Amino acid sequence: MSECFLVFAGGSGSMVLESVVHMAAVSALPYQKIHALMMDVDNGNGNLTRADNALKKYNAFRESMGNQPVQGFFMAEIELYRWTPNQMDKLENRSIRGMVQDNPEAVWLSHAIYTEDEIQHEVPVGFKGHPNLGVLFLENLLRRKESNGEIDRFIKAFVNSGESRIMLIGSCFGGTGAAAIPVFGRYLRTHIDETKKKDLLFGLLALEPYFVLPTPGDENLKIDSSIFGDKVKTVLSYYPNSLFNDQEGDMTYQHVYL
């Protein structure tokens, strides 16, 4: 296997990317090249920064050896595609309130399905563990073609490769990762040709809750780890029918790992 295509969504995805870098350092992965798409709307995410720093050190070490690493160490080239859209700060409507303010019916509907804190929340600082916000704004961002350069470059590399397998890694209880699972899956399928789609093997690694946060403070939109379990139950009841149902022969994901 010469190439590997991985999508790392949100903070949990970045944490896994850091582990992949360490595995590649000891050549524990059987690939000559790893294509890594890192997706996060929160540029200040600590896991994203750690993964980014680990990868920079990895590549610096390979360059110091003239990209000719010794057998058994640093064998794989890792190419990073980083999607942390600066456009988030430039969005005209950075909150649900901004999106619906000119439409009375939409205002009423937003109050029916979102809390007041969710309606007020401005998304450039991330979705704070609220995938219902993430799906809405990720869909909006991916429709803005000017923000998708790194994603499209990643997909182009996948299409031009001889590989048919690709995997997305993210949490199913958080914000960006849980939102990216349905959104990026659909985006990929609409941006590859029919031949590639026919052979596509799309895997999903969905992380379940693995940490507990301190009791939320007084900030408006809180991340409450006590309800992570309820979020997992919700998404796992939604995904089977929306993402894995093959009645029309077009499942978004063919393989799912929890």
N, C-alpha and C positions, 0 to 999 in steps of 0.2 A: 504494500500500500504506500503510494508515494505522497499523496496529499490528504489533508484532513480539514474539514470546514466546520467550525464551531461558532455559535452565537451565544454570547454571555450577556444576559439581560439583568439590569439592576445591580444592587449591592451584592446580593447573593451570587449572581453570575460572575461579578468581578472577583469575589472571593475564590470561586472555583477556577477562574483564569489564573490567579496567582499560584494555585496548586498545580495547574497544568504546566506553568513555566518551570516550577521546581522539578516536576516529573521529566520534562524535556531536558533539564540540565544533567540528569543521570541517564538520559536516553531510554527512559522507561516507556516511551511511546514509539510505535513502529512506523514513523512517518519521516519523509524527507523534508516536508514543508507543512506547517500548520497555519491555516488562515483563521484568524481570530477577530470576530466582529464584537466589539464592546459597545453596548447600548445603555446609556443612562442619561436622564434629563438633569440630574443633579451633579454638576461639576465638582461640588465640594464633598462628594461621597468618599469616606475614608477608605473603603474597600477598593474603590476605583483607583485612588491614588496609590495604594499599596501594590495593586496589580500592575499599574503603569510603571512604577519604579522598579519592580522586579523584572519586568520585560526590558526596560532600558539597560539594566545591569546585565541581563542575559545577552542582549545583542552587543553590548560593549565588550563583553568577554569573548564572544565569537569573533568580533572584528579584531581584537588584540591577537588572535591566533590566525589572522588572515582568512577568516571564515573556513578554515580547514581544521576543525576540532579533532582531538585525539579520539580514537575508537572508544565508544562507550560513554562519551560525555558531550553534551551540547551538539548533538548530531543534527537536530532538526532546525531548519530556518523557521522563524515565527514572524509572520507578517500581521501587523495590527491594523485594523480598520476601526477607528474610534468615532462613534456617533454620540456626541454630547452636544446637541444642537444649540449654538449661540442664539438661534432664532427664538428660543424660549423667552429670552429677555426682551425681544422685539415684538412679540405677539401683541396685536392690538387688543385682543381679548384674552387676558392672562388668567381669568377666573370665569367660573360659570356665570356669575352675576354680569360680567362684561359681555358674555356671549348672548345672553337672553334679554338684556335690559330694554331693547327696542321692540320686544314681542311680548305683549301681555299674556298670551296663551302659553308661551314658553316659560315665562316667569312663574306662572301657576304650576306648570308641570315640574319645573325644577324644584319647587318647594315640596312637591309630592314625593319625589324620589331621592332628594339629597337633604342632608342636614344643613343648618344655617352656616356652620363652620366650613363645610365642604363648598357651599355656594360662594363664600367669601375668599376661600383659599386661592392664593396666586401660585401657579404651577412651576415657575422657574426654580423654586427651591425643592422640587420633587413632589411626589404624590403622597408621601408620608403614610405609606401602608394602606392606601385607599385605591384599589384597582379599578373601582367604578369611576373614579376621576381619571385614572391613567388611560383606560381604554378610549375615553372620549377625546383626550388631548393628543394621544399618540396617533389616533386616526386622523386628526386634524393636521398634525405635523407631517405625516407621511403623504398627505395630499399636496403639501407645499414642496414641489420638486426641488426648489433651490436648497432645501435643507438635507437632501438625501444623498449627497455625493458619495459618502463613505459606504452607505448601505448598498447603493447601486454598483459601486466599484467591487464590493464583496460578492454580490450576486453575479456580476459579469465574470469574475474570476471563477466562480462555481460553474457557470454555464459553459465557459471555455475549457474547463478541466474535463478529464475523463472520469471524474467521480460522480456517483449518484447519491451518495450518503451525506447528510448534513444533520446537525443536532443543535437544538436550542436548550440552554441551561438557564433556569431562573426559579425563583421561589413561587409557590402557588398561594402564598398568604400575604404577600407584601404589596408594593405599589407598582414600580416599573416592570419588574419581572413578571408578575401575574398579569399585568396589562399586555405585555408584549407577546405572551403565549398565543392568544387568538389573533392579535393585530399583525404581528410579523409573519405568522403562518399564512395568513391570507395574502399579505403583500408579496411574499416570496412566490406563491403559486401564480399570481397574476403577472409576474415579471420574468418568467422563464418560458421557453418555447414548449410546444406540445411534446416534442421528442424527449426533452429533458424531464418534463412532467410525468411522462409515461414510465420512466425508469426511476423516478424520485423515491428515495427512502428517507423520510423525514422523521427524525427521532426527537423526543422531548424528555429531558431530565427535569422533573419538577420537584424542588426541594420543599419538604414539609418543615414546620417550625422546629428550630434547633437552638433557640436562645430565648431568654426572658429579659425584658427591659424593666428599668425602675418604674415606679408609679408615675404616670404622666403628670407633668407640671401644669402651669397655667396657660401654656401656649394655646392658640385657637384650635389648630388641627392637631390632635394628639395621636401618637402611635401607641396603641394599647395592646401589649402582647397577650393579655388575658383573653382576647377574642380571636387570636390567630387560629385556634382550633375550629371555631365557627366558620371562619373564612375558608379554611380548607374544605369543610363539608359543603359549603356553598359552591365553590368552584368545581369540586369533583362531581357534584350533581349536575352542573352545567356543561362541563367539557364533553362527557360521553356523547350527548346528542348533537352538540354544535361542532365538535372538532374531530370526532372519531367515528361518526356515523357514515358508513359507506353505501347507503342505499342508492346514491347517485354515482357511485364508483369514484368519488373524489375526496377521500379523507385528507384532512390537513396533516395529521401525524399518523404514521403507520406503527410506530413503536413508542411506548410510553414507559418511563421508569420513575418511580417515586422513592 
